Amino acid sequence: MAELSEKKRDDLSDHDFAYIDAHGGRHLPIHDEEHVRNAAARFDQTHFTSDKDRAGAASKIKAAAKRHGVDLDPDDAVMKAK
């Protein structure tokens, strides 16, 4: 996977992340195909503060997958999130 340097990560907008926690921490970058795949794979490893936040992040990952032409497995946690 392509690593994001600190500068490149800082240059991304909040819109480029599936989840922003209560402290402003930005998690699960979804700005390109490779990162969308990684966000889906790491979805279940991410601590969300609420079920609403978890569902919102899943929706953003699904939308980014569609935008970037990434097929997500129906058995992935991100696909099962409500």
C-alpha positions in Angstrom: 0.0 0.0 0.0 1.1 3.5 -0.7 2.1 5.3 2.5 0.9 8.8 3.1 3.6 11.1 4.4 2.6 13.4 7.2 2.6 16.4 4.8 0.4 14.6 2.2 -2.0 13.4 5.0 -2.2 17.0 6.3 -2.9 18.3 2.8 -6.0 16.0 2.5 -9.3 17.6 3.3 -11.6 16.2 6.0 -13.8 14.9 3.2 -11.0 12.5 2.3 -11.5 10.5 5.5 -14.3 8.1 6.4 -14.2 9.0 10.1 -13.2 12.0 12.2 -13.2 11.4 15.9 -14.4 13.8 18.6 -10.8 15.1 19.0 -10.4 15.8 15.3 -8.4 12.7 14.6 -8.8 11.7 11.0 -9.1 8.0 10.3 -9.5 5.8 7.2 -8.4 7.9 4.3 -10.6 7.3 1.2 -9.1 9.7 -1.4 -8.0 7.0 -3.9 -8.7 3.4 -4.9 -5.8 1.9 -2.8 -6.9 3.7 0.3 -10.5 2.8 -0.1 -9.5 -0.8 -0.2 -7.4 -0.3 2.9 -10.2 1.5 4.7 -12.6 -1.3 4.0 -10.0 -3.8 5.3 -9.3 -1.9 8.5 -12.9 -0.9 9.2 -13.4 -3.5 11.9 -10.0 -2.4 13.5 -11.2 1.2 14.0 -12.7 2.3 17.3 -15.8 4.4 16.7 -17.3 6.5 19.5 -20.9 5.5 18.5 -22.9 3.2 16.2 -23.9 6.4 14.3 -20.3 7.2 13.6 -19.6 3.6 12.5 -22.6 3.7 10.1 -21.5 7.1 8.8 -18.0 5.9 8.1 -19.3 2.8 6.3 -21.5 4.9 4.1 -18.6 7.1 3.2 -16.4 4.1 2.4 -19.1 2.6 0.2 -19.6 5.9 -1.6 -15.9 6.2 -2.2 -15.7 2.6 -3.4 -18.3 3.4 -6.0 -16.6 6.6 -7.0 -13.2 4.9 -7.4 -14.6 1.7 -9.0 -13.7 -0.6 -6.1 -15.8 -3.7 -5.7 -16.4 -4.5 -2.0 -17.1 -8.0 -0.8 -20.6 -8.4 0.5 -19.1 -10.3 3.5 -16.9 -7.3 4.5 -17.7 -5.7 7.8 -18.1 -2.3 6.1 -20.8 -3.8 3.9 -22.7 -5.3 6.9 -22.5 -2.1 9.0 -25.8 -0.4 9.7 
